[in-house]
Amino acid sequence: MGSSQFKRWIGGALIWVLALVVMLTHPAFAQVQSITAQGNAANKLKLADRQRLLTEQMGRSVCLVMGGIDPGAESDKARGSADLFHTTMRALRTGDENMAILPEEDPGVLTALDAVAPIFATYRAATLQVGAGDLHSVPVSQVMLLSDPLLEMSNALVERVRAAHGSKANRQLSDTVELARRQTMLSQKLTKEICFAALNIDRPRMQRRLKETLQAFETAQAALERGNMARGILKPTPAMARKLKAVRVLWTPLAEIADQVAAGGDLDHEALEDMIALSNRLLFKTKQAARSYAKL
């Protein structure tokens, strides 16, 4: 090898080494390298559960816009929930450094994501229209008709993610965390159904849904408070029992309101606003409980 060829070879090698050093020391590369299998699994489970919560928060905000309850803020919340749902859907498929998750490889999860996508696309567009004040029959009907299928698909996604990434070593803890996270969604679902029923929008169906959601939340809350070995739900530690008691304190009056509306009672504008404030506090406490379970 001639001296000029050797110099070119050395120069090329140095460029390659420098490029490798830059890549290895880049923060993004370091972040990807820091995503462990355990962390990836935990984050995917958390995000799939959040997707389910967002489905109900979108519907809740749309109803409040329609009812004139802080419409500007609720319109922003509807858009924010829809945008976050969209971003997380993509991240669950392709991975995301900021969310600390890797690209999905499980065929079942990918199929579940495919099933959610078309329903969400239509629901998102309708949500944004109604949230912006377009109360024509088509977008309103789409919100009402697609709410249940979107939640069903989001539930199915949670189950597929749990099957692919859930802990096999401590199934009881995994089931307890999942039940606690589901309570956050049910608190928002209940609020949405109270709102639509109070506004006399699809009232008979909303009243039926209300009764179902009331029963689902109460059954789960009782299982969390006492433990339920048959369902694989852990008995709470003293610290967890205190957090669940804080949930119960807020749940009791909200359940009474829901019972009244499900039985045909009405809520005026002020009572609806009070119910929403109560619901917001309940959501905060259910999230606290779920986060605490996830740290056990």
N, C-alpha and C positions, 0 to 999 in steps of 0.2 A: 504494500500500500504506500503510495507516494505521500510526501509531506502535506501537499494541498488536500488530498483525499482524507488523510488522517485528521487534519484540522476541521474539515467539514463534518467528519464523523463525530469528533469530539464536540463540535458546536451543536450538532443535532441532538446528541445525547444530553448535553447540558440543558437544552431547551426542554427536552422531555422530562428530565428530572425536576426542573423548576416548575413545570406545569403540574407534575404529580404532587410536589410539595404544596403548591397553591391549592390544589383540589383537596388534599388531605387536611389542610389547616383551615379551609373555608368553613364558616359557622354552619352553613346548611348541611355540609357533608357530616360534620361532627354531630349535628342534630339527628340526621338519619341513622348514623351509627349508634346513637344512644337509645333508639327505640327498641326495647327488648320485646321478646315474644309475649311476656307477661303483661308489659305495659300496653302493647298493641291490643291484646285481647280485652283488657280492662277498659281501655278507651273506646273500643268499638262497641262494647256492651253499653257503656254510658251514652254514647252518641245515638245508638239505635233507640234507646229509651227516650232520649230527648226528642227524637223525631216524632215519636208517638205523642209526647206532650205538646209539641208544636202544632200538630194537626188540630188539637182542641183549642189551643190559644188563637189560632187563626179564626176559627168559627166564632169563638167568644168575642173577639174584637170586632168582627163584622157585625154581629148582632148588636153590640153596643153602639156602633156607628149608626145602624138603622134606627136604634132607639134614641139617638141624640144624647147619649151619655158620653161626655167628653169626646166628641167625634174626631177632633183633630189629633189628639194623643192616641186614640184607639186606631185611627187610620194608619198612623205611623207604626204602631205595634203590629198591625196586620201585615203591613209591608215588610217590617223587620223579621217577623216570624216566617213569612213566605221566603224571603231571601236567605235566611239562615237554613231553612229546610232544604232549599235548592243547593246551597253550598255544601251542606253536609252530605247530601245524596251523592254528589260528585266525589267528595273526599272518601266516603265509605267504599267507593269503587276503585279509585285510582291512588288512594293514599294521600296524606297531607302532613307535611313536616310540623306545621303549627299546631295541628290537632294531635300530633304524635301517633299517627296510625300509618300502617303499611298498606300497599295495594292489596286488594282482596283477591284471593285465589280459590276460595271455596265455591263450587258450582251452585250449591243451594242458596248461598247468600247473593250471588250474582243474579240468579233467577228471581229472587225476591225483590231485588232492586229494580230489575226490568219490569216487574209487575206493578210496582208503585209508580214508576215514571210517567206513563201516559195519563193516569188518573190525576196525579199531582199537577201535571202541566195545565190541564183544564181547570182544576180547582184553584190553582194559583192565579190564573188569569181572571177568574170570576171574583176571587177574593180581592184582588187589586182594583177591579172595577167597582165593586160595591164599597170597598174601603174609600175610594175616591169620590163617593157620593152618587154613583150610577146605580139607581134602584130600579132599573127596568127589570121586567119579569125574567128575562133569560139568565143574566148573571146571578140573580137571587135564587132562581130555581136550581142552577148548577151548584151553588153553595149548599143548598139544602139536600139535593139528591146525592151529591158525591161525598158528603161528610162521612157517612157510615162506611162506604166502601174504602175510602182512604184510611180510616182508622183500622179497618179489618186488615188491609194490606200492610199497614205499619205494624200491627200486632204480629202478623206473619213474619215480617222482617226481623222483629225482635227475637222471635222463636228460632229463626234460621241462624241469626248471629249467635244466640246462646248455644245452639247445637254445635256450631263450628268453633266457637271461641270460649264457651263457658267452662268454668272449673269443674273437672271431674273429681277432684280430690275432696272438695268440701261442698257437696251438693246442697246441703241444708243452708249454708250461708249464702250460696248463690241464689237459691229460691227465695230466701228472706229479703235479700237486697232487691231482687226483681219485684217482689210484692210491694216493698216500700216505695220503689220508684214509680210503680204503676199508680200509687195513690196520688202522686202529683198530677198525673194526667186526669184521673177521675175527678179531682177537685175542680179542674177547669171544664171538664165535660159537663159536670153538674151545673156549673155557673152558666155555661152556654145554653143548656136546656131550660133552666129557669128563665133566662133572658128571652128566648124565643117564645116560650109559653106565655110569659107576662105580656109580650107584645102581640099576642094572639097570632103568631106566625106558625103555621103547621102545628097548632096547639095540641090536638089529640095525640099525634105521634110523639111530640115532645114530652107530653105528660106520661106516656108509656115509658119512654126512655128514662125520664126522671126517676120513676119507681125502680127501674133496673139498676140505674147508676147508684141510687141511694143504697140499695141492697148490696151491691158489689163493694162499695166503699166501706160500709158498716161491717160486712163479713170479714174483709181484709183487716180492718182496724182492730177488730176483736182478736183475730188470729195473731196480729203483731203484738198486741198488749199482753196476751196470755201465753203465747207460744202455741203451736199446734203440730205435734209430732206426726200426726196422720198426714198432714199436708207438707211436712218437711220444713216447718217454720220454727225458727229458734225462739226459745224463751228469752225475753229481753233482759239485758243487764240492768242494774239500778240506774245507770246513766241513761240508757236507752228508754227505760220506763218513764223517766222524767220528760224526755223529748216527746214521747208518745202521749203523755198526759197533756202536754201543751197543744198537741194536735186535737185531742179530744175536746178540750175547752172551747176551741173555735169550731170544731165540727158539729157539736151539739146544736148551737143556734142556727147554723147554716142548714143542717138537716131538717130542722123545724120549718124553716122557710120553704125548703124544697117540698116537704110534705104538704104544706098548705097550697102551694101552687099546683102540685100534682093532683090534689083533690078539687081543683077548680077555683082556688082563691086568686085574687088579683094583687099586683104590686103597682103602686103609683111610682112616678118618676123618682121621688125622694127615697122611697123604700128600695127601689132598684139600685140606686147609687149606694145606699148603705149595705146592701147585699154584696155588691162588687167590692167594697172596701173590706168587708169581712172575708170574702173569698181570697183577696190578695194576701191577707195575713195568714190564712190557712195554707195557701200555696207556699209561702215562705217557711212555715213550720214543717210542712211535709217534705220540702226539699232538705231542710236541716236534718230531719230524721233519716232520709234516704242516704245523704252524704255520710252520716255517722255510721250507718250500717255498712256502707262500702269500705269504711276504714278499719272495720273489725278484722 
